[in-house]
Amino acid sequence: MYYTDPQYFQTVLVKGVDQPTMPLLPPRSVPFVNSISLSTDQSKLFYAQCWNTNDGNSLYQLDLNTLEVKTIVKDIFGCASNAMAYKDEALYTPRPFEGRVVKVDLSVMPAVISNVTTAMVSPNAVKFDSKGNLYVLDTGSGEVAVVDREEANTDKNRKILAKFPRNSLDNLAFDANDRLFVSSASDASITEVLFHGGRRSLVDAGISIPMGLALVKETQKIYTLSPGAFYEIDPKTGNYNTIVRSAVSLGPMNEPTNVVAWGNKLVLLSAITNSLMLWNLSLAQAEAIITHESPIDAHPFRNDLLVTSLAFGSIERIHVKNDLNVTKESIARGTYSRVIVSGLNIPEGIALYGKELLVIDSGDQKLYAINLATGEKRIIARDIGFLDGIDELPFGYPNNVIVLGNGFICVNADKTNVIHIIHDDRSRKGKSTKSGKAGKGERSKKNSKEWEYNVRHLRVH
């Protein structure tokens, strides 16, 4: 089995039966690698870069016998190929940023590219059935269609079989009997599209990859999200609504990886697009986008917002002026912000703790309490069990911290799959000390065992 990893290892990987996964190409050699396909005789592997919003997306061919790599198409904006299908020495591939599906003829070199079907919103997947009919999925319009490749007018050569909510669909597939199945990334569902246009649910809709939780006190509604969808939950009934569907790089959101409440607004943090989006719930739209390198967590502080910056090892205080109310205005980093904590390794979750700020530093494997007035910090816990990363992705799954009260603090650890409940019994007795000096308020390495007895481990299964 061959598959791709666009962000962590940034390469093509291979997995044999009862064999470990191995990189087929050097790790980090193909950033944004996405779609993959095999030739009919399985001698050639095709892979392409997608979702790099610059021009550096290319389509490659790898000879599996000689391991020779050829560049077939290069420097395509947004996406060189997404969800390729191989047939008769050609690749059929959607170009989501161009609203078309193209044919890449490999029988000649350089390859010849021609339109297959056009005038779509953002096509994201193509597949052939056993009879050679080509099907296309348009994420932007929510349409699933079959293409008449004999029709000369490529703007009007599709027959629509089914329509789904816009910006929700992800992929399509056929079984051995040519039954057609469609997946939805935003709704976490799989649906069979019947030949007469009807539908049958295989996996009912639900919340997909929830990241972060935010409670808006004014409405008592809970919000969670994924990079492709935004959900509102009523905690009294447990019912939820998908209020925004936003396919990767194609919808109205910034591919968020966390959400926090800021008064009656929400802040959508994206470590993918390096941005903060201020979301107005009453208008159901973004008010502004602030450039901010790798934000992992944020916390309201007076009338401002404290935000971590993993790339700079810092925490910044952001103030947005009241006169800022321009839809999706792009604000450069530092315009309304200043660094209040620096010198951290990999800051992740944060939480206010009296006059201190709790900070998870997964690079140091520690939980710190930092005095916001003096900048002094003390270690509350060490060796918690956070995942190591690589240069381009130096953290694992986001780790967070919350204050439970009476000196109890809750921290999750992604490597050990454990939730720690830590009792900070020195939080009021000891003195804060600067980093590197173990005082009464800091647990030194010598007595690091001491804090372990004040920790309850809640293992997540």
BELMO-V375538 format. One record per residue. N is the residue number from 1. RES is the residue in one small letter. PHI is phi as a letter, one per 40 degrees, with the letter a starting at -180 (none if undefined). PSI is psi in whole degrees, -180 to 180 (* if undefined). D_LAST is the distance of its C-alpha to the last C-alpha in Angstrom with 1 decimal. Layout:
N_RES_PHI_PSI_D_LAST ; N_RES_PHI_PSI_D_LAST
This chain:
1_m_none_135_27.7 ; 2_y_b_140_28.6 ; 3_y_a_169_26.7 ; 4_t_b_155_27.1 ; 5_d_b_103_25.3 ; 6_p_c_-21_27.4 ; 7_q_b_-46_26.0 ; 8_y_c_-65_24.1 ; 9_f_c_-20_26.1 ; 10_q_f_55_28.7 ; 11_t_a_-179_29.9 ; 12_v_c_135_29.8 ; 13_l_b_156_27.5 ; 14_v_b_141_28.0 ; 15_k_b_117_25.7 ; 16_g_c_166_27.5 ; 17_v_c_126_26.5 ; 18_d_f_27_24.7 ; 19_q_b_152_25.6 ; 20_p_c_157_23.8 ; 21_t_c_135_24.0 ; 22_m_b_146_27.2 ; 23_p_c_130_29.0 ; 24_l_c_-27_32.1 ; 25_l_b_161_33.7 ; 26_p_d_135_33.5 ; 27_p_d_142_30.5 ; 28_r_g_17_31.4 ; 29_s_c_-17_34.5 ; 30_v_b_74_33.8 ; 31_p_c_145_32.3 ; 32_f_g_18_31.4 ; 33_v_c_134_31.4 ; 34_n_b_-83_30.2 ; 35_s_c_159_31.7 ; 36_i_a_146_32.5 ; 37_s_a_156_34.8 ; 38_l_b_149_36.6 ; 39_s_c_164_40.3 ; 40_t_d_-39_41.3 ; 41_d_c_2_42.1 ; 42_q_g_28_38.9 ; 43_s_c_-18_41.0 ; 44_k_b_138_40.3 ; 45_l_b_130_37.1 ; 46_f_b_136_37.4 ; 47_y_a_152_35.2 ; 48_a_a_154_35.8 ; 49_q_c_144_34.8 ; 50_c_a_152_33.9 ; 51_w_g_9_33.2 ; 52_n_c_113_35.1 ; 53_t_c_4_37.4 ; 54_n_c_-168_40.1 ; 55_d_c_2_42.3 ; 56_g_c_45_40.5 ; 57_n_b_129_38.9 ; 58_s_b_162_40.2 ; 59_l_b_131_40.0 ; 60_y_b_158_40.1 ; 61_q_b_129_40.9 ; 62_l_b_121_39.7 ; 63_d_c_115_41.7 ; 64_l_c_-12_39.2 ; 65_n_c_-43_42.1 ; 66_t_b_-13_43.7 ; 67_l_g_23_40.8 ; 68_e_c_134_43.4 ; 69_v_b_133_42.2 ; 70_k_b_139_44.4 ; 71_t_c_121_44.1 ; 72_i_c_-47_45.0 ; 73_v_b_141_44.7 ; 74_k_b_161_44.2 ; 75_d_f_56_43.9 ; 76_i_b_134_42.8 ; 77_f_c_133_41.9 ; 78_g_g_-53_38.3 ; 79_c_a_120_37.4 ; 80_a_c_-31_39.2 ; 81_s_a_143_37.3 ; 82_n_b_121_34.2 ; 83_a_g_66_33.2 ; 84_m_c_155_36.2 ; 85_a_b_131_37.8 ; 86_y_b_134_40.3 ; 87_k_a_131_43.5 ; 88_d_f_54_47.0 ; 89_e_f_35_46.8 ; 90_a_a_152_45.4 ; 91_l_b_133_42.3 ; 92_y_b_122_41.7 ; 93_t_a_137_39.6 ; 94_p_c_145_39.0 ; 95_r_b_91_40.1 ; 96_p_c_-29_38.1 ; 97_f_c_-7_40.2 ; 98_e_b_-4_43.4 ; 99_g_g_34_42.9 ; 100_r_a_162_43.8 ; 101_v_b_133_42.8 ; 102_v_b_159_44.9 ; 103_k_b_127_45.9 ; 104_v_b_103_46.0 ; 105_d_c_114_48.7 ; 106_l_c_1_48.0 ; 107_s_c_-15_51.2 ; 108_v_b_153_53.1 ; 109_m_b_129_52.4 ; 110_p_c_154_52.0 ; 111_a_c_146_49.8 ; 112_v_b_130_51.3 ; 113_i_b_131_49.2 ; 114_s_b_157_50.2 ; 115_n_c_140_49.0 ; 116_v_b_-49_47.4 ; 117_t_a_143_46.6 ; 118_t_b_-175_47.0 ; 119_a_g_41_47.1 ; 120_m_b_173_43.4 ; 121_v_c_-62_41.2 ; 122_s_a_81_38.3 ; 123_p_c_139_37.8 ; 124_n_b_-13_34.4 ; 125_a_a_148_34.2 ; 126_v_b_150_36.7 ; 127_k_a_149_36.7 ; 128_f_b_142_39.4 ; 129_d_c_-178_39.5 ; 130_s_c_-18_41.2 ; 131_k_c_0_44.6 ; 132_g_g_9_44.5 ; 133_n_c_137_44.0 ; 134_l_c_128_42.2 ; 135_y_b_145_39.6 ; 136_v_b_144_38.6 ; 137_l_b_124_35.9 ; 138_d_b_102_37.1 ; 139_t_c_-42_34.2 ; 140_g_c_-39_36.7 ; 141_s_c_-16_38.6 ; 142_g_g_17_35.8 ; 143_e_b_143_38.1 ; 144_v_b_127_37.6 ; 145_a_a_159_41.0 ; 146_v_b_141_42.8 ; 147_v_b_133_45.4 ; 148_d_c_100_49.0 ; 149_r_c_-9_49.7 ; 150_e_c_-18_53.4 ; 151_e_c_128_53.9 ; 152_a_c_-32_55.6 ; 153_n_c_98_54.5 ; 154_t_c_-14_51.0 ; 155_d_c_-23_50.5 ; 156_k_b_39_51.0 ; 157_n_b_27_49.7 ; 158_r_b_138_46.5 ; 159_k_b_119_46.0 ; 160_i_c_127_43.1 ; 161_l_c_-33_40.9 ; 162_a_a_152_38.4 ; 163_k_b_134_37.6 ; 164_f_b_172_34.3 ; 165_p_d_143_33.7 ; 166_r_c_148_34.9 ; 167_n_g_31_32.5 ; 168_s_b_-30_29.7 ; 169_l_c_153_30.0 ; 170_d_b_-52_28.4 ; 171_n_a_171_29.4 ; 172_l_b_159_31.1 ; 173_a_a_155_31.2 ; 174_f_b_148_33.3 ; 175_d_c_-174_32.6 ; 176_a_c_-19_35.2 ; 177_n_b_18_37.1 ; 178_d_g_26_37.3 ; 179_r_c_135_35.0 ; 180_l_b_128_34.1 ; 181_f_b_143_30.6 ; 182_v_b_134_29.8 ; 183_s_b_151_26.5 ; 184_s_b_119_26.1 ; 185_a_c_-38_24.1 ; 186_s_c_-31_24.8 ; 187_d_b_1_24.1 ; 188_a_f_43_21.2 ; 189_s_b_159_23.4 ; 190_i_b_130_25.2 ; 191_t_b_138_28.7 ; 192_e_c_129_31.4 ; 193_v_c_115_34.8 ; 194_l_c_159_37.4 ; 195_f_c_-28_40.8 ; 196_h_c_9_42.7 ; 197_g_g_-6_40.6 ; 198_g_c_178_38.3 ; 199_r_b_153_34.5 ; 200_r_b_125_31.7 ; 201_s_c_127_28.1 ; 202_l_c_-44_25.6 ; 203_v_b_116_22.5 ; 204_d_c_154_23.3 ; 205_a_c_148_23.3 ; 206_g_a_-170_20.5 ; 207_i_c_130_19.4 ; 208_s_b_123_18.9 ; 209_i_f_62_16.8 ; 210_p_c_130_17.2 ; 211_m_b_114_18.2 ; 212_g_g_155_19.4 ; 213_l_b_139_20.5 ; 214_a_b_132_24.1 ; 215_l_b_122_25.9 ; 216_v_c_111_29.6 ; 217_k_c_-35_31.2 ; 218_e_c_-39_34.4 ; 219_t_b_-10_32.8 ; 220_q_f_35_29.6 ; 221_k_b_146_27.8 ; 222_i_b_142_24.5 ; 223_y_b_139_24.3 ; 224_t_a_168_21.6 ; 225_l_a_171_22.4 ; 226_s_b_174_21.8 ; 227_p_d_-17_24.5 ; 228_g_b_5_25.9 ; 229_a_a_159_25.7 ; 230_f_b_126_26.0 ; 231_y_b_143_24.8 ; 232_e_b_130_26.2 ; 233_i_b_134_24.3 ; 234_d_c_110_26.2 ; 235_p_c_-18_24.0 ; 236_k_c_-38_26.4 ; 237_t_b_-22_26.0 ; 238_g_g_-1_22.7 ; 239_n_c_151_25.0 ; 240_y_b_157_24.9 ; 241_n_b_140_27.5 ; 242_t_c_104_27.4 ; 243_i_c_-22_30.2 ; 244_v_a_133_30.4 ; 245_r_b_126_29.7 ; 246_s_a_86_30.4 ; 247_a_d_151_29.9 ; 248_v_d_121_29.5 ; 249_s_g_3_32.8 ; 250_l_b_-14_34.5 ; 251_g_b_-168_33.8 ; 252_p_c_-8_34.7 ; 253_m_c_176_31.7 ; 254_n_b_31_31.1 ; 255_e_f_59_27.8 ; 256_p_c_150_25.9 ; 257_t_b_1_22.7 ; 258_n_a_161_22.7 ; 259_v_a_140_24.7 ; 260_v_b_150_26.3 ; 261_a_c_139_28.9 ; 262_w_b_90_32.3 ; 263_g_g_-129_34.5 ; 264_n_c_16_34.9 ; 265_k_b_171_33.9 ; 266_l_b_149_30.7 ; 267_v_b_121_30.3 ; 268_l_c_116_28.5 ; 269_l_c_135_27.5 ; 270_s_b_113_27.4 ; 271_a_c_-8_26.6 ; 272_i_c_-48_27.6 ; 273_t_b_5_31.1 ; 274_n_f_60_31.6 ; 275_s_a_160_32.6 ; 276_l_b_134_32.2 ; 277_m_b_124_33.2 ; 278_l_c_118_34.6 ; 279_w_b_123_33.9 ; 280_n_c_113_36.3 ; 281_l_c_-38_34.7 ; 282_s_c_-33_38.1 ; 283_l_c_-12_39.5 ; 284_a_f_46_36.2 ; 285_q_a_167_37.0 ; 286_a_c_141_36.7 ; 287_e_c_-35_39.3 ; 288_a_a_157_39.0 ; 289_i_b_127_37.1 ; 290_i_b_125_37.1 ; 291_t_c_126_36.7 ; 292_h_a_122_34.2 ; 293_e_c_123_32.7 ; 294_s_f_63_28.9 ; 295_p_c_131_27.9 ; 296_i_b_-40_24.3 ; 297_d_a_162_24.7 ; 298_a_a_160_27.6 ; 299_h_a_131_28.7 ; 300_p_c_141_31.9 ; 301_f_a_106_34.5 ; 302_r_f_-122_37.7 ; 303_n_c_9_39.0 ; 304_d_b_-171_37.3 ; 305_l_b_130_34.0 ; 306_l_c_130_32.3 ; 307_v_b_135_30.5 ; 308_t_c_150_28.9 ; 309_s_b_102_30.4 ; 310_l_c_-38_28.4 ; 311_a_c_-36_31.4 ; 312_f_b_-1_33.8 ; 313_g_g_40_31.6 ; 314_s_b_169_32.8 ; 315_i_b_131_32.4 ; 316_e_b_149_35.1 ; 317_r_b_120_36.6 ; 318_i_b_130_37.5 ; 319_h_b_123_40.2 ; 320_v_b_125_41.1 ; 321_k_c_152_44.6 ; 322_n_c_-25_45.3 ; 323_d_c_0_47.7 ; 324_l_c_107_44.9 ; 325_n_a_45_44.3 ; 326_v_b_123_44.8 ; 327_t_d_122_42.5 ; 328_k_f_35_40.4 ; 329_e_c_133_42.7 ; 330_s_c_123_41.5 ; 331_i_b_128_41.7 ; 332_a_c_150_41.8 ; 333_r_d_137_39.7 ; 334_g_g_-12_41.6 ; 335_t_c_-44_43.8 ; 336_y_b_28_42.3 ; 337_s_b_161_40.1 ; 338_r_a_148_40.5 ; 339_v_c_129_38.3 ; 340_i_b_-22_37.6 ; 341_v_b_131_35.2 ; 342_s_b_176_35.6 ; 343_g_g_13_34.8 ; 344_l_c_163_31.1 ; 345_n_c_-73_29.2 ; 346_i_b_83_26.2 ; 347_p_c_133_25.9 ; 348_e_b_-104_22.9 ; 349_g_c_146_21.9 ; 350_i_b_157_24.8 ; 351_a_a_141_25.7 ; 352_l_c_142_29.0 ; 353_y_a_78_29.3 ; 354_g_g_-125_32.8 ; 355_k_c_2_35.2 ; 356_e_b_165_32.5 ; 357_l_b_121_29.9 ; 358_l_c_135_26.5 ; 359_v_b_125_25.6 ; 360_i_c_123_22.6 ; 361_d_b_95_24.3 ; 362_s_c_-24_21.8 ; 363_g_c_-32_24.8 ; 364_d_c_-6_25.8 ; 365_q_f_40_22.3 ; 366_k_b_157_23.6 ; 367_l_b_120_23.5 ; 368_y_b_155_27.1 ; 369_a_b_120_29.2 ; 370_i_b_126_32.2 ; 371_n_c_119_35.4 ; 372_l_c_-22_36.4 ; 373_a_c_-40_40.1 ; 374_t_b_-19_40.5 ; 375_g_g_-3_37.8 ; 376_e_c_148_37.1 ; 377_k_b_154_33.5 ; 378_r_b_156_31.7 ; 379_i_c_125_28.5 ; 380_i_c_-39_26.1 ; 381_a_a_151_23.3 ; 382_r_b_166_23.1 ; 383_d_f_51_20.9 ; 384_i_c_-31_17.8 ; 385_g_h_55_16.0 ; 386_f_c_149_16.9 ; 387_l_c_141_17.3 ; 388_d_c_160_20.9 ; 389_g_b_-162_22.7 ; 390_i_b_176_26.1 ; 391_d_d_-46_29.3 ; 392_e_c_-21_28.9 ; 393_l_a_79_25.2 ; 394_p_c_6_24.8 ; 395_f_b_165_21.3 ; 396_g_c_-116_17.9 ; 397_y_c_142_15.9 ; 398_p_d_133_17.6 ; 399_n_b_143_16.8 ; 400_n_b_166_18.1 ; 401_v_b_139_19.5 ; 402_i_b_152_20.7 ; 403_v_c_123_23.2 ; 404_l_c_-18_22.4 ; 405_g_h_158_25.9 ; 406_n_f_34_27.8 ; 407_g_g_2_26.7 ; 408_f_c_136_22.9 ; 409_i_b_141_21.1 ; 410_c_b_130_17.5 ; 411_v_b_136_16.3 ; 412_n_c_151_13.2 ; 413_a_b_115_13.1 ; 414_d_c_-28_12.3 ; 415_k_c_-46_13.0 ; 416_t_c_-4_11.0 ; 417_n_f_45_7.9 ; 418_v_b_145_9.0 ; 419_i_b_123_11.0 ; 420_h_c_135_14.3 ; 421_i_b_112_16.8 ; 422_i_b_134_20.1 ; 423_h_b_116_23.4 ; 424_d_c_80_26.3 ; 425_d_c_-6_29.0 ; 426_r_b_7_31.5 ; 427_s_c_-27_31.3 ; 428_r_b_-14_34.6 ; 429_k_c_-42_36.3 ; 430_g_c_171_36.2 ; 431_k_b_142_38.0 ; 432_s_c_141_36.5 ; 433_t_b_156_37.4 ; 434_k_c_156_37.7 ; 435_s_d_135_35.3 ; 436_g_g_-10_36.1 ; 437_k_b_118_37.7 ; 438_a_c_111_35.8 ; 439_g_b_-161_37.4 ; 440_k_c_-33_36.7 ; 441_g_c_-2_34.2 ; 442_e_b_141_32.3 ; 443_r_c_109_30.2 ; 444_s_c_166_31.9 ; 445_k_c_-32_30.4 ; 446_k_d_-43_32.5 ; 447_n_b_34_30.6 ; 448_s_c_-23_27.2 ; 449_k_c_-27_25.9 ; 450_e_d_-45_27.1 ; 451_w_c_-24_24.6 ; 452_e_c_-30_21.6 ; 453_y_c_-11_22.7 ; 454_n_b_19_22.4 ; 455_v_b_131_18.7 ; 456_r_b_134_15.8 ; 457_h_b_121_12.4 ; 458_l_b_99_9.5 ; 459_r_c_134_6.4 ; 460_v_c_127_3.8 ; 461_h_b_*_0.0
